[in-house]
Amino acid sequence: MKIVSAFFVLNFLKFIECATRNDCACGEANVDSRNRIVNGVVVTENKYPWMAIMLSSLGNQICGGSIISDRTILTAGHCLYYSQNQLQSEWMVGQNKVSDSKLKKATQNLYKTQKYEFHPSFRASPLFDDYDLCIVTVERPINFNSEIKPICLPYVGENQNYYNRKVTVAGWGKLSDQKGASTSNELMETDVFLKTPETCKAMTELAGYNDRSMVCAYDYQTDACLGDSGGPLFAFSPVPSSSNRYSIIGVVSFGEGCATDFPGIYAKVDEPETLNWIRKATEKSMGNFCTDPINYRRFFDSIIEWFNGDKNKREEDNLSELELLDAEISPSLINVEGNVSEDESVNRRFHFV
């Protein structure tokens, strides 16, 4: 191993020692995953304990998100970028229903936004956003229990395991894109097929489709919709000898309508630059990951393989170890006052939210 890679090993092992908890595990659903409910139905209570919902300062539903550590939630960049009063928003965890009566009983499961950081390559545009990811740090540690747990992060390139397989998307968004449709009061889920990059490009015909920052998924007459943005696209690992837990492989980003012939587009999570950004952002937030040795070994081995020049990676992906370790992340910790109403702030054409 090269000296620079050895430096990375020491750095990464130090991170593992300082930023993990041994009293919890990631990605554990609360039901047998082989008996999943599909086709857009109500999720059984606390089935997916990593689910979080973003509420505005007025208590309105804005976006979904996923708990990834005891201080951080992963969501879509546009959920914060186009919102007003971002630092007055709150995140509800540990509940399927979002009715007023349930919220009043669940104040202990509400966590205020302390700060947020966009992906360093996040780019907003009138039609869709690239590298559409944001990490939210909450004001106090999230209390983990059987109903509240984080989801596992993927290892580099894990998405390849799921091409043309069914994966799951969940959220509290609208049940249709028809005018006047309301958001769901209960957490919903559906299964869609994860498509290969080549298929995604052919199906979308988007000049700006970026297979380094985007993945797409599709199934007939089922989809994420308005209000689901920021929520997770996740998969139960089919790999033999894996930890048999769910990993987040995408974050709901945008689409053209809901349940049309246009696939849903999700921000990609299993890129090395993205995973390293998540690691650093969580470390800065003083957050602690929950995981198991198998997941860490797979994650660690995949980054080492990428550093040493995986022959299957494109040449432009081969950043040096020092570039990745020493690059300035330049987080965008901003509190921008929007120029649109709170209810309309993230409800833009072409976006799911």
VMD Tcl script that draws the C-alpha trace (Angstrom):
set ca {
  {0.00 0.00 0.00}
  {1.29 3.47 -0.80}
  {2.35 5.76 2.04}
  {-0.44 8.17 1.24}
  {-2.94 5.33 1.45}
  {-1.52 4.32 4.82}
  {-2.13 7.88 5.98}
  {-5.73 7.52 4.88}
  {-6.04 4.23 6.78}
  {-4.90 5.86 10.02}
  {-7.22 8.79 9.43}
  {-10.18 6.54 8.74}
  {-9.53 4.24 11.72}
  {-9.36 7.30 13.95}
  {-12.71 8.39 12.56}
  {-14.26 4.98 13.28}
  {-13.01 5.06 16.85}
  {-14.29 8.56 17.54}
  {-17.56 8.64 15.65}
  {-19.35 5.35 16.22}
  {-21.59 3.89 18.89}
  {-21.64 0.26 19.96}
  {-25.11 0.40 21.52}
  {-27.06 0.55 18.26}
  {-27.11 -0.71 14.68}
  {-28.14 0.87 11.39}
  {-30.67 -0.18 8.79}
  {-32.80 -2.50 10.90}
  {-36.46 -2.48 9.90}
  {-39.04 -3.45 12.51}
  {-40.70 -6.16 10.41}
  {-39.50 -9.08 8.31}
  {-38.37 -7.36 5.12}
  {-39.39 -10.36 3.01}
  {-43.02 -9.48 3.72}
  {-42.89 -5.91 2.55}
  {-46.07 -3.99 1.69}
  {-45.78 -2.53 -1.81}
  {-47.69 -0.51 -4.41}
  {-48.17 2.68 -2.44}
  {-49.84 1.52 0.75}
  {-49.61 2.67 4.36}
  {-46.45 1.58 6.15}
  {-46.91 -0.42 9.34}
  {-46.13 1.59 12.46}
  {-42.40 2.35 12.85}
  {-41.46 -0.15 10.16}
  {-38.72 2.16 8.87}
  {-37.29 3.84 12.00}
  {-34.90 6.09 10.05}
  {-37.70 8.13 8.44}
  {-37.85 11.84 9.30}
  {-40.18 14.59 8.14}
  {-39.29 18.28 7.83}
  {-41.85 20.72 9.23}
  {-41.86 24.46 8.52}
  {-42.02 27.14 11.20}
  {-45.79 27.09 10.62}
  {-45.97 23.32 11.14}
  {-46.48 22.48 7.46}
  {-44.97 19.38 5.88}
  {-42.08 20.28 3.60}
  {-39.85 17.29 2.88}
  {-38.71 13.89 4.02}
  {-35.30 12.83 5.25}
  {-33.30 9.93 6.67}
  {-31.54 9.68 10.01}
  {-27.90 8.74 9.36}
  {-26.36 9.51 12.77}
  {-27.51 10.71 16.17}
  {-27.07 14.35 15.09}
  {-27.58 14.33 11.32}
  {-30.37 13.82 8.78}
  {-29.75 13.39 5.05}
  {-32.25 15.14 2.77}
  {-32.43 16.87 -0.63}
  {-30.55 20.12 -1.13}
  {-33.54 21.88 -2.67}
  {-35.59 21.21 0.46}
  {-33.46 23.75 2.34}
  {-32.36 25.92 -0.58}
  {-35.88 26.96 -1.58}
  {-37.39 27.11 1.91}
  {-37.87 30.14 4.10}
  {-36.71 30.35 7.72}
  {-34.68 27.17 7.43}
  {-33.27 27.41 10.94}
  {-36.80 27.57 12.33}
  {-37.71 24.23 10.77}
  {-38.07 21.07 12.83}
  {-37.72 17.36 12.12}
  {-40.17 14.79 13.41}
  {-38.88 11.25 13.87}
  {-40.26 8.00 15.25}
  {-43.83 8.43 13.96}
  {-45.83 7.35 10.94}
  {-48.69 9.83 11.36}
  {-48.34 13.60 11.19}
  {-51.79 14.75 12.38}
  {-51.95 17.64 14.85}
  {-53.04 15.37 17.68}
  {-50.09 13.05 17.14}
  {-47.66 15.97 16.95}
  {-48.86 17.36 20.28}
  {-48.06 14.03 21.90}
  {-44.67 13.73 20.23}
  {-42.79 16.88 21.17}
  {-39.94 14.72 22.45}
  {-39.56 13.42 18.89}
  {-39.25 16.91 17.37}
  {-35.72 18.15 16.70}
  {-34.89 21.72 15.70}
  {-32.55 22.43 12.80}
  {-29.25 23.79 14.09}
  {-27.40 24.10 10.78}
  {-27.32 22.57 7.33}
  {-24.68 21.87 4.74}
  {-25.18 21.39 1.01}
  {-23.19 18.89 -1.01}
  {-20.07 20.78 -2.16}
  {-21.14 20.28 -5.80}
  {-24.81 21.18 -5.25}
  {-26.07 23.30 -8.13}
  {-29.54 24.82 -8.31}
  {-31.17 25.46 -11.67}
  {-34.66 26.41 -12.90}
  {-35.53 22.86 -14.00}
  {-33.66 20.53 -11.65}
  {-30.80 20.52 -9.18}
  {-27.55 18.58 -9.44}
  {-25.89 16.83 -6.47}
  {-29.19 17.49 -4.73}
  {-28.12 16.57 -1.20}
  {-28.02 18.32 2.16}
  {-27.02 17.23 5.65}
  {-29.04 18.76 8.48}
  {-27.60 18.90 11.98}
  {-30.20 18.96 14.74}
  {-29.80 20.88 18.00}
  {-29.58 17.88 20.30}
  {-28.68 14.20 19.93}
  {-31.47 12.02 18.57}
  {-32.62 9.51 21.16}
  {-32.32 6.08 19.56}
  {-34.68 3.28 20.55}
  {-36.65 0.52 18.82}
  {-38.73 3.14 16.97}
  {-35.91 5.53 16.05}
  {-32.75 4.25 14.36}
  {-30.48 5.38 11.51}
  {-30.28 3.84 8.06}
  {-26.99 2.37 6.83}
  {-24.82 4.24 4.36}
  {-23.84 2.30 1.23}
  {-20.34 1.36 0.22}
  {-18.81 2.77 -2.97}
  {-20.62 1.38 -6.00}
  {-23.22 -0.54 -4.01}
  {-25.99 0.55 -6.38}
  {-24.73 -1.91 -8.99}
  {-26.13 -4.73 -6.85}
  {-29.66 -3.42 -7.31}
  {-29.90 -2.64 -11.02}
  {-33.19 -3.97 -12.40}
  {-34.21 -5.04 -8.88}
  {-37.00 -3.64 -6.78}
  {-36.00 -0.99 -4.25}
  {-38.21 1.01 -1.89}
  {-39.14 4.68 -1.63}
  {-41.15 6.06 1.29}
  {-42.62 9.42 2.23}
  {-45.57 11.56 3.26}
  {-46.09 13.21 -0.14}
  {-49.20 13.64 -2.26}
  {-51.04 10.59 -3.52}
  {-51.34 12.13 -6.99}
  {-50.23 15.23 -8.86}
  {-53.80 16.32 -9.54}
  {-54.77 19.84 -8.55}
  {-56.02 19.94 -4.97}
  {-54.48 16.61 -3.97}
  {-53.42 16.59 -0.33}
  {-50.31 15.18 1.27}
  {-50.58 11.89 3.10}
  {-51.19 11.95 6.85}
  {-49.45 8.58 7.13}
  {-46.12 7.32 5.88}
  {-46.49 5.56 2.54}
  {-44.16 3.25 0.63}
  {-43.89 1.73 -2.80}
  {-41.40 -0.42 -4.70}
  {-39.79 0.68 -7.95}
  {-37.09 -0.80 -10.17}
  {-33.64 0.77 -10.02}
  {-32.47 1.38 -13.59}
  {-28.96 1.29 -15.04}
  {-27.32 4.61 -15.97}
  {-27.74 3.80 -19.66}
  {-31.45 3.13 -19.24}
  {-31.90 6.30 -17.19}
  {-30.32 8.43 -19.89}
  {-32.49 6.83 -22.56}
  {-35.70 7.17 -20.53}
  {-35.18 10.76 -19.42}
  {-33.55 12.22 -22.55}
  {-32.24 14.96 -20.26}
  {-29.19 16.77 -21.59}
  {-28.17 17.46 -18.01}
  {-28.60 13.93 -16.65}
  {-25.49 13.21 -14.58}
  {-24.89 9.56 -13.72}
  {-22.28 10.55 -11.14}
  {-24.85 12.45 -9.08}
  {-28.18 10.90 -10.12}
  {-29.90 7.52 -10.23}
  {-33.36 6.79 -11.56}
  {-36.07 4.29 -10.67}
  {-39.38 3.40 -12.29}
  {-42.37 1.11 -12.16}
  {-45.73 1.28 -13.88}
  {-48.21 3.66 -12.22}
  {-46.31 4.03 -8.97}
  {-43.88 6.76 -7.99}
  {-42.77 9.33 -5.47}
  {-44.71 12.59 -5.73}
  {-44.98 16.16 -4.47}
  {-43.94 16.28 -0.82}
  {-41.73 13.18 -0.95}
  {-38.54 15.09 -1.79}
  {-35.62 14.41 0.49}
  {-36.93 10.99 1.47}
  {-34.86 7.86 0.93}
  {-34.64 5.34 -1.86}
  {-33.33 2.28 -0.04}
  {-32.59 -1.38 -0.58}
  {-32.30 -4.60 1.40}
  {-28.91 -6.03 0.52}
  {-29.02 -9.14 -1.71}
  {-25.29 -9.74 -1.22}
  {-24.47 -13.09 0.45}
  {-22.85 -12.77 3.89}
  {-23.92 -9.14 4.12}
  {-25.32 -7.61 7.28}
  {-28.87 -8.00 5.89}
  {-29.80 -4.42 6.58}
  {-31.20 -1.57 4.55}
  {-28.88 0.96 2.90}
  {-29.83 4.34 1.48}
  {-28.96 4.44 -2.22}
  {-30.74 7.63 -3.29}
  {-32.62 10.72 -2.11}
  {-35.84 11.82 -3.84}
  {-34.93 14.76 -6.06}
  {-37.22 15.44 -9.04}
  {-39.49 14.06 -11.72}
  {-41.90 15.13 -14.43}
  {-45.30 14.76 -12.83}
  {-45.99 11.65 -10.76}
  {-46.31 8.06 -12.01}
  {-45.81 9.06 -15.65}
  {-43.52 7.39 -18.18}
  {-40.73 9.62 -16.86}
  {-38.72 7.85 -14.12}
  {-38.17 9.32 -10.69}
  {-34.74 10.92 -10.32}
  {-32.84 10.51 -7.06}
  {-29.62 12.07 -5.79}
  {-26.94 9.38 -5.79}
  {-25.35 8.42 -2.46}
  {-22.79 5.70 -3.26}
  {-20.22 7.97 -4.95}
  {-16.89 8.19 -3.02}
  {-16.87 11.99 -2.95}
  {-20.40 12.02 -1.56}
  {-19.68 9.42 1.10}
  {-16.56 11.25 2.19}
  {-18.54 14.50 2.43}
  {-21.17 12.77 4.57}
  {-18.42 11.39 6.81}
  {-16.78 14.78 7.27}
  {-20.03 16.68 7.76}
  {-21.21 14.21 10.39}
  {-17.85 14.39 12.14}
  {-18.08 18.20 12.27}
  {-21.59 17.97 13.70}
  {-20.24 15.78 16.55}
  {-22.59 13.06 15.36}
  {-22.05 9.36 15.96}
  {-22.84 6.60 13.47}
  {-24.45 3.30 14.40}
  {-23.33 0.34 12.36}
  {-21.74 -3.10 12.49}
  {-18.27 -4.45 11.55}
  {-19.46 -5.93 8.25}
  {-20.89 -2.65 6.99}
  {-17.77 -0.75 8.01}
  {-15.49 -3.33 6.40}
  {-17.43 -3.16 3.13}
  {-17.43 0.64 3.22}
  {-13.73 0.84 4.08}
  {-12.62 -1.75 1.50}
  {-14.62 -0.06 -1.23}
  {-12.93 3.31 -0.65}
  {-9.46 1.74 -0.53}
  {-10.20 -0.05 -3.81}
  {-11.35 3.21 -5.34}
  {-8.23 5.04 -4.09}
  {-5.95 2.44 -5.64}
  {-7.57 2.86 -9.03}
  {-10.40 0.41 -9.60}
  {-10.00 -0.50 -13.26}
  {-13.75 -0.36 -13.72}
  {-13.90 3.29 -12.68}
  {-13.66 6.03 -15.25}
  {-10.37 7.86 -15.42}
  {-11.88 11.12 -14.24}
  {-13.07 9.46 -11.02}
  {-9.53 8.65 -9.89}
  {-8.83 11.50 -7.51}
  {-5.74 11.13 -5.38}
  {-6.00 10.20 -1.72}
  {-4.57 13.56 -0.70}
  {-7.12 15.40 -2.83}
  {-9.95 13.61 -1.04}
  {-8.47 14.00 2.44}
  {-7.29 17.59 2.18}
  {-9.86 19.14 -0.14}
  {-11.71 22.07 1.37}
  {-15.35 21.09 1.59}
  {-16.53 24.74 1.78}
  {-19.90 23.95 3.37}
  {-22.77 26.26 2.54}
  {-24.15 26.99 6.00}
  {-26.62 29.64 4.97}
  {-29.88 31.02 6.26}
  {-31.41 32.63 3.22}
  {-34.70 34.49 3.39}
  {-36.68 33.34 0.37}
  {-38.76 35.61 -1.79}
  {-41.75 33.31 -2.09}
  {-44.42 32.25 0.37}
  {-43.62 29.47 2.84}
  {-46.24 27.13 1.37}
  {-44.88 27.60 -2.15}
  {-41.18 27.85 -1.38}
  {-40.21 24.33 -2.46}
  {-43.27 23.48 -4.55}
  {-41.65 24.16 -7.91}
  {-42.46 22.70 -11.29}
  {-40.53 19.50 -12.04}
  {-39.78 18.92 -8.38}
  {-41.44 16.27 -6.26}
  {-41.80 18.53 -3.27}
}
mol new
graphics top color blue
foreach p $ca { graphics top sphere $p radius 0.5 }
foreach p [lrange $ca 0 end-1] q [lrange $ca 1 end] { graphics top cylinder $p $q radius 0.2 }
display resetview
